[in-house]
Amino acid sequence: MSTNDKPDFGAALTLGRTLDLKLPDSGAVRDAHDQAQAESPPWLFNHVMRSWIYGAKLVQRRALAPDAELVAVAVLLHDLGLARDGSPDRRFEVVGADLGRAFALSHNMGERRAESVWDAIALHTTASIAHYKGTDVACCQHGIACDYGGVGYQELGDDDKKAILSAYPRLGMKNMLTTCLCGIVKNHPNTTRDNFIADFGLKYIPGYTRASAVDFLHQAPFAE
């Protein structure tokens, strides 16, 4: 697949059948797929698609039972904040979470499920919290972490890996994502100082500094 190809939702369902997965097929999931594809560069769209499919395979292998539609919507929309280049006043995860919740409400998924979509997107870079926020949120993070850093990748069969990467190739994701995150560091540094993006700032952006929790405590305006 070239960077100019735009696979439709049917391609995902076909891949799912190849992988012995029954992926959710609803108006909400189709619209989430289409919105992610419309707003994301090809490398980022392929990342969210792989995250969804990897997560579905891990769910299957681990015999978990999340809300498959909710997980699909959250994972497909989880990087809209990156696609929109972040925000001056909010972490990119929160930008995406707000968009995901509004999407869920507009598709009649209900208040409770919409809040779970918000949680899943807002926490997708914070595994140490996401894993304890319930099955739906944890399963979203599992798939995303698999594609980002290979967490759980060893659990997947070689044929499944080849099929997923053939359908949604990485397209230089490591370098593209690094460039994207460094752009957020440069343009919206105050949204990065207390989270994982600070690592990219410290490594790649001259003069960047991150917040110190120690300094925050000891510089507080109290006498003791």
ABEGO torsion letter per residue (X at the ends): XBAABBBBAAAAAAAAAAAGBBBBBBAAAAAAAAAAAAABBAAAAAAAAAAAAAAAAAAAAAGBBBBAAAAAAAAAAAAAAAAAGEBAABBAAAAAAAAAAAAAAAAGAEAAAAAAAAAAAAAAABAAAAAAAEAAAAAAAAAAAAAAAGBGAAABBAAAAAAAAAABBAGGAAAAAAAAAAAAAAABAAAAAABAAAAAAAAABBGBBBBBAAAAAAABBBAX
